[in-house]
């Protein structure tokens, strides 16, 4: 697989040679180059709040959920309910975009309103923990693709560097061996894992509002399980739940899989990149279209989302244009590929990282690296 930083890779903006001497290395998070880009973005008002846009999105999501519930009652005791389950899985993931943007303070000026949106869409609709997710996700944004500092890397069974293999035990070793395929298969468990993590974190008191979060999850479980087993016979009810969770989990995973995997990975006790390069070099965009933008909820603009996490979804396309232009001026590789190419790159990267496991050369490679 060509390197994401190779200008011959599809979709990569070929950088221009920077003019003049390189600027002094700035402090993390306050890079002079990022300040220049930020100035251009602010000049166009791209970081301004856009509550009308989000009211429209919230209304659309509510309508999608209502349509799913209407279909659920109309279809009734029929195996066509499994199609409804898939649809509801998609609706659940779409609603997750709302608690995602609420957590990033991209929705409303009012913190209370944004927090309410977060709890409703995370805990009540998805059975996730909004408090846990905000903390976890903010740490990911601070140090994406850092083996020691990015919690999204630490919680995965798949490995992103061969040195991680030593910590795998039992079936996890088998998964790593064939992770380029099994990574995608196991995405069906993502939604269930989020629910399990929510219960664990709430019971252990690791969220600020354990009573509120726990109550919302209990209410959600009572309504969800109550309606399912009331309307459907047991076998169909269980099948509905399994399919809905699998569809939503797979959708979740496919949304997040291409964002960073296969991009630059760092290690060690300190961050080695400034803010601009840290976000651009570790992120991959998926080329936009109206269907990609809708299905990814703006996360296909991953570079811009990481640079400007509080930016409203609708402003990301213009921010993309400004960022591509700026990276070309400054000679910073900017990686954007098509939909299918993004997943091929992820699979190729996972296959390459796990190659020493299949060849039995892990010990030799680690010894040489020591």
N, C-alpha and C positions, 0 to 999 in steps of 0.2 A: 504494500500500500504506500502511495506517495506520502511524504510527510505533510501534515497540515500547514507547515510553514514554508513549503516549497511553492514558489510562484507558479510552477507548472501544474499544481493541483487544480481541479475544476472549481471555479467559483472564487478563487483567491484573488484579491486585488493586488496586482503587481506594484510594489512600493516604488516611489520615486526616490532618488538619492537625495538625502537631506543636505541642504546647503549650509555651509559654515560649520564652526566647531560644535561638538555635542554639548548640550547644556549640562551643568553640574547636576549630580544625582539629588533629587529633592527628597523631602521627608515623605514617608509612606502616607498616602491619602491626601497629600497636598502637592502633587506633582505639578510643576509649572506647565508641562504639556497638557495635563488634564485641565488645568485652570483655563488654558486657551480654548480648548474644546467646550468646556462648560460655559464660557462667555458667549460663544456662538449659539449654543443651545438656549441659553437664557434670553438672548437677544430676540429670539423668535417666540418667546413665551411658552416653550415646550415643557417647562416644569410647573406651569400654572395648574391649579386645580380645575377639574372639569366635571363638576357634580352632575350636570345634565346628562352627560354621556353615561355616567355610571348609573344614574336612575333608569336610563333606557336599558342598560345591560341587566340590571337587577329585575326589571319588569320582564324582559325577554326570558331570563332564566326561570322566573316564576311561572310564566306561561308554558315553557317546555315541561316543567315538573307537573303542572296541572294537566296537560295533555297526556302525560304518562299515567297519571292516576286515573284519568277518565278511561284510557285504554285498558288499564288493569281491571277496572270494574266491568267494562263492556265485554271483554274477552272471557272473563270468568274461568270456569273449570275447563280449560282447554290447554293443550300443549303449545298452542300459539303464545301462551304466556311467556315462553322462553324468549321470544322476540321482544316482548315488552320488557323483559329483564335486561336484555342487552341495551335497549333504548334508555332505561332508567340508569344503567351504569354510565352511559354517556352523559346523561343529565347530571349525575353526581360529580363527574369530573368537571363539567362545565361550571357547576356551582363552586368547585374548588378554586377556580380562577378568581372568584369574588373574595374568598377569605385570603387568598394570596395577595391580591392588590390592597385589601384592607390592612393586612399585616405590614405592608410596605408603606402605609400612609399615603397611598396614591389616589385615594377616592375622594375623601371629604376633609375639609379643614377641621371639622369637629372630631376630636379623638373619640368621644362617646359614640357618635354615629358609626364611625369606622369599626370600633370594637364590637358594637352590636351586630354589624354585618358579619364580622369575623366569627363570633360565637354561634350565630344562627347557621352560617354556611359550613363551618367546620364541625362543631359538636352536634347540632341538631339535625342537619341534613346528611352529613357524612360520617358521624360517629368518631371523628378525629378530635384531637385536643388542640385547640387554637393556641393556648398558652405555650404548650410544648413546641408546637410547630414554629411559632414566631421566633423563639429563642434558638432553635435548631437551625432554622433557615437563615437567620441573621449571621450566625457563625459561618455558615457555608458561604454567604456572600462576602464576608470579610477575607476569607482565604480559600477561594475555589481551587479544587484540584491539588491541595496541599495534603500529603499523606498523613501528617500529624495534626493538622489544624482544621481540616474540612470534615465535619461529622458525616456528610453524605458518603464519603469514601469509607470511613470507619465502620459504618453499619452494614455494608454490603458483604455478601458471601464471595462475590467475584473479587479478583485481585487486579490492581492497576500497576503494580510493580512486583517483581518476583520475590522481593524480600518479605512481602506480606504472606507468602505461602506457608511459612513456618508456623503461623498462628492458626492455620486451618486444621480441623480434626474430623475424622470419620467421613460421613457422606459429603462434607464440604470439600474435602480433597478431590473427590470424584467430580463434584460440580465444577471446581476450578479447572480440572483437566479438560473438560468439554464446555468451558464457560462461553465460548463464542455462540453456542446454540442454546445451552441451558439458561443463560442469563435472560434471554427473551421468553423462554418457556415459563420461568419462575416469576415473571412479571404478573401473572394472574393472581399472585398472593399479595401484591402490594397493598391493596385496599384493606384486606384482612389484617395485615401487619400494622397498618396505621391505627386500626381499631384496637388491636392488642397493645400497642405502645401507649395509646391514650389511657386505657384502663390502668396499665402499669404505672405511668407517670402520675396520674391522679391519686391512686391509692398510696403511692409513696410520698405524696405531698410535694412534688417537684413542680407544681404550677401555682400561680398566684391566687387563683380562684377555684380551688378544688371542689367546693360544694356546688358552685354554679356549673362548672364544667361537667361534673359527675351527674348532676341532676338532668342536664340537657341530654346527655348520652343515654341515661335511663329512660327518659321520655321518648327519645328516638327509638330505642330498642323495643319499648312497649308498643308503640304505634306500628312500627315496621313488622315485627313478629306477629303482633295481634292481628293486623289486617291480612297478612299473608296466610296464616294458618286458619283464620276464620273463613276466608273466601275459597281457599284451595285445599284439596285433599293433601294429606301429609307428604306423600312422595312428590307430588307436583310442587308443593310449598318449599320443600327442601331443595328441589331442583332449581326453582326460581331464585332462591337465595344464593345458591352456588354459582349459577350463571351470572346473576347480577354482580356479585362480588368479583368474579373472574373477569367479566367485561370491563368493569370499572378499574380494577387493578391493572389490567393489561393496558388500558388507555392511559392511566397515570404513568405507568412505566415507559410507554412509548413516547410520552410527552417529554419526560426528563432524560431519557437515554442519550439522545444526540447532543445535549447541551454542552457537555464538557468531556465526556469519555473519548479518549483518543487525542485529546489536546494536551498542551504542556502540563507536566506533573512536576511538582517541587517537593522537597523533603527538608528535614532539619528543624532546628529550634527557632529559626528566624525566617521571616519572609524575605525573599531575594529580589522581588520585583516591586516597582512603584505601582501606584493605584491604577494608572491607565494601562500599563502593560499587563498587570496582574489580571485584569478583567478581559482585555482583548485577546491575549495569547492563550488563555485557558478556555475560551468560549467559542462555540460554533453556531453560526446562524443557518437557518433553513430558508432558502430563497422564497420570498413571499408571493402569495396569490390570495384571492379573497377566501378560498376554502382553507388554505393553510393558516391564514391569520385567524380564522374563526376556530378551527379545530385545536390550535395551539394556544389560543387566548393571548396572543402577543408574545409567548415564550419562544417563538421561532426567531424573534429579534433578541436573542440571548445576550449578544454583546452589548447592545444598547440598554437592555434591562439591567445588566450587571453594572454598567457605568452609571446609570441613572435609575436606581431601583424605585424611586418615588414618582416616576413619570407615568402619566396615564397611558393606557394601552393605545389609544387612538393617535398619540403623538410619536410613537416609536418608529413608524415608517419614515417620517421626516428626520428624526434623530439618526436613523440608519444612514440616510444620504449624507448628512453632515459628518458623521463618524467615518464613513468610508472615504470621504474626501480628505478629512484631516489625517487619517492613517496613511493615505497615499502620499500626502505632502511630507509626512515625517518619517516615511520608510518603515512603518509598523505593519507587520503582516496582519491582514484581516481575512478571516476564513468564513466563507459562505458557500454552501453547496445545495443541490437539490434534495428533495424529500428522500428518494431511494438511496442516493449517494451517502447521505448522513448515516443511515443505518448500516450500509456496507462498511463505512469507515469504522464505526463502533465495533462491528463484528470482527473486522480484520485486526483491530487493535487488541481486542480481548484474546483472539486466537494467537497473536504474536506474543503477548505477555505470558500466556500459559504454555507456550511451546516447550520451554525447558522441563516442565512437569511431564509432558508426554514423552520427551526424549530421555528423561532420567538424568538431566544435567543440572538440576537445581543446586546441589551442593558445590559443584565445581564453579558455577557462576557466582554464587555467594562468596565463595572463598577468594575468587579473583577480585571481587568488589571490595572485600574487607581491607 
